[in-house]
Amino acid sequence: MLNRPLTYFGSFMLLGTLIAFFGFHSLTGERGLLMRDNLDREIAAAQEHLQLLKKENTQLESRISLMRSHIVDKDILEEMARSELGLFADNDILILPNID
């Protein structure tokens, strides 16, 4: 007879613990409701970075297309030769990219 109330009490304790656990993590967990703003900011930053990469990719593709055609653009050829061989005139102005 004493066993039955303890079983109910244990069941309610287990159920209450599970509800508290999942409720807590649905609010404050890595993908919880309170982290939604952080995720939105991360998504926006990633989309901006993607746009920058797409722009850079487009620029690189245009340079590659100038080098692949049956007539190579003389300016591109001269620029590549000078940068690869390190041949620059005294009056040339060098603008080097900041490589981090």
Backbone hydrogen bonds, N-H to C=O, Kabsch-Sander energy under -0.5 kcal/mol:
donor,donor_aa,acceptor,acceptor_aa,energy
6,L,2,L,-1.2
7,T,3,N,-1.7
8,Y,4,R,-2.0
9,F,5,P,-2.5
10,G,6,L,-2.6
11,S,7,T,-2.3
12,F,8,Y,-2.6
13,M,9,F,-2.2
14,L,10,G,-2.5
15,L,11,S,-2.7
16,G,12,F,-2.7
17,T,13,M,-2.4
18,L,14,L,-2.4
19,I,15,L,-2.4
20,A,16,G,-2.4
21,F,17,T,-2.7
22,F,18,L,-2.6
23,G,19,I,-2.3
24,F,20,A,-2.4
25,H,21,F,-2.2
26,S,22,F,-1.8
27,L,23,G,-1.1
28,T,24,F,-2.8
29,G,25,H,-1.4
32,G,29,G,-1.7
33,L,26,S,-2.1
34,L,27,L,-2.2
35,M,32,G,-0.7
36,R,33,L,-1.0
39,L,35,M,-2.2
40,D,36,R,-2.3
41,R,37,D,-2.3
42,E,38,N,-2.4
43,I,39,L,-2.3
44,A,40,D,-2.3
45,A,41,R,-2.3
46,A,42,E,-2.3
47,Q,43,I,-2.3
48,E,44,A,-2.1
49,H,45,A,-2.2
50,L,46,A,-2.2
51,Q,47,Q,-2.1
52,L,48,E,-2.0
53,L,49,H,-2.3
54,K,50,L,-2.4
55,K,51,Q,-2.2
56,E,52,L,-2.4
57,N,53,L,-2.5
58,T,54,K,-2.3
59,Q,55,K,-2.1
60,L,56,E,-2.4
61,E,57,N,-2.6
62,S,58,T,-2.1
63,R,59,Q,-1.9
64,I,60,L,-2.6
65,S,61,E,-2.4
66,L,62,S,-1.5
67,M,63,R,-1.3
68,R,64,I,-1.8
69,S,65,S,-1.2
72,V,70,H,-0.6
73,D,66,L,-1.1
77,L,73,D,-2.3
78,E,74,K,-2.7
79,E,75,D,-2.6
80,M,76,I,-2.6
81,A,77,L,-2.5
82,R,78,E,-2.7
83,S,79,E,-2.2
84,E,80,M,-2.6
85,L,81,A,-2.5
86,G,82,R,-1.7
87,L,82,R,-0.9
88,F,86,G,-0.8
92,D,89,A,-1.3
94,L,92,D,-0.6
96,L,94,L,-0.6
99,I,97,P,-0.9
100,D,98,N,-0.7
